[in-house]
Amino acid sequence: MKVENFVASWLEDNEKDLVDVRRDIHAHPELSWQELRTTELIAESLNGSGLKPRVMSSGTGLWCDVGTGSGPVVMVRADIDALPIRDEKDLPYSSCVSGVSHACGHDVHTAIVLGVGMALAAFDERHSLPGTVRLVFQPAEEVMPGGALDLIREGVLDSVTAATAVHCDPALEVGRVGIRSGPITAATDYIEVRLQGPGGHTSRPQNTVDLVYALAQVVTGLPAALSRTVDPRAAACLVWGQIEAGSVPNAIPRSGLLRGTLRLLDEELWKQAPAMVERLVSQIVAPFGATATIEHRQDVPPVLNSVSATEALRRATVTAIGEDAVAPTGQSLGGEDFAWYLQRVPGALARLGTRSPGGPIYDLHQGRFDVDERAIGLGVRLLATTAVDLVSAAGEAEAGE
């Protein structure tokens, strides 16, 4: 029996349970590295399907293999953490935790990958998988550099030949899947610039370092310099989110601070970015005599979808959902630590439509964000079919060697 048909049949009896799981997680969100209840809920569900999950050493997050444990291994990943954002919805499953909500759809991702595991475990009992599907429930995606690196250190990619995942996309209607080969998200870096000078009186700026003025030159000058230093096709985007300097209007402060994010679509340029930013900041502040200290933290590389995994997602979308479900999708300047897995194995991330047809768009990281829950069953069908496709393709490749 074809896996897409089996999963569709399995969902007829189990989709409501997955929706209930999603609502439970949505009502009880947990911040990064605090996902203890969520981890326990997932583990109980997997154990109930006869699977043997492994909890991370941190106590949050887990992974689990479905299949015989032999043959190719394909990873299917979900992230499980919530955001420090107040839930503004008034629904039975709204957040019970003050100031915390699943405003990015990780509850949906979790329910989908849980459904993939349970459906494929049932399929394996009757028909036998052609390899192993590794379910990964990752903590701490919303903090950088993210929980992916911890999972990698604990061996989650051992023997893995490919990886796949979905992310909720409120701009796409439910039933649509955004697919793109190559970079689909951006590299995201944290940048902190501290300027120092001797300070002084605002009546005599010529006798000291006018630190606020120098700081303002960095605020406007660094984005401008990057726009003329970097190939425009790399889409370098530097945006400041925090600026601090001084405490009174008639004194020039001795220090000032800028914090922001730099986003890039080009991986090679991302590798060069720290040295480039340091050089440009030094050049900008040099005429004013300020001393610059720069912290440049490279949080995540871009997600680079491989051709083979992207095609597997495309085939699965057509097979499991329908030919009209495939939607072209652009590159996003958002960061996603799924990229760390794809630095080591080929794979692909798809955007899963979650907006009700004709409904409003509440963007990710907004307090009113919610989804059309039909996306859960569609996500299960998509990722289960993709995983088996990738496992089969890897097995055929091994057999041909």
C-alpha positions, 0 to 999 in steps of 0.5 A: 500500500502506498504510504500517502494512502495509508496516512490519509486513512490513518488521519481519518481516525486520528487527526482530531487527536493531533488537533487536541495535542496542538491545542494542549501545547498551545495552551501551555507554551514553554520558553526555550530550554524550559520545554519540560511539559511539552517534552513529556507530552511528546514522549508519552504519545510516542511511547503509546505508539510503541516507539522509544524516544530519547530525551536530550541531556538538557531534559528538554527536546527529544528524538525517536526512530521509526522503522527497523533501525537499518537502511537509510535514515531520514530526519523529520524535525519540529521545534517545540519552544514558544515566545515571550509574547502575550497571547491576544486571542480569546479562545478555549485553547489560548495561552494559560501562561502570562506573557508567553505564547506559541506565536510562531506555530511551533505547536503546529510543527510539533503536532505534525511531526508527532503525527508523522511518527505515529502514522509511520509506526502504524505503517511499519507494523503492516508494510515495513518502512524501507529504512528509518525515519528519525523524528526530532523535537528540537528545543530552543529554536527561538534563541540563537544560536539555537538548540539544533547545535546541541542536538547535533552534538548529542548525535542526532545526525548520526547516519542521517542521509537527509533532513526535512521540515515545514514552517507555518506560513500565514501568508499562504492559504491552507492547502498550499505548500511553498517550495523553493530550491536554494536559499529559503531563509537568511543568515542571521547575525547579532551585532553589538557596537560599543563606542567609548570616549572621554566625555565632556560638556556639550558646550565644548564638543571640540575638546572631546569625542562627541560620542552621540554624534559618532554613534549616529554616524554608525547608525546610518553609516554602517547600513549605507556602507554595507549597501555599497560594499556588498553585492545587492543580490546578497540582500544584506539587511542591517536593522538596529533594534536598540540604542543607548547613550547618555543620561542628561542633555548637557553632558557628552557621555563616555559610552554608547551602545548599539544592538541590531541584526544583520541578515544575509542570503549569501552563505559565502558573504556571511562567512566574511561578514564579521571582518567586514563589519569590524573594518567598516565600523572602524572607518566610520568612527575614526574621524571622531576619535571614538574607540569601537568594540564590536561583538559579532555573533553569527547565529545561523547560516541561511537554510539552503534547500538541496535540489534532491530534497526540494524535489522530494517535497514537490513530489510529495505535495502533488502526491499527498495533497494535489498538484494545485497545492504547490506554491512558488515562494520567495526568500525570507530574511528570517533566520531558522536554525534548521540551517545548522542541520543542512550544513551537514546533510542535504535537506529542505524546508517547506512553507506550510499554508496556515491561513483560512481562505479569505481570512486575515493574515496575522503574521508570525510573532504576533499575539493574535497569530493562529492557524487553520488547523486543517494544516496539521493533517496536510502537514502529516501527509506531506512530511510522511510522504516526503520522508519515505520518498527520501528513504527510498531514494537513499536506499536505491542509491546505496543499492546502485553503488 
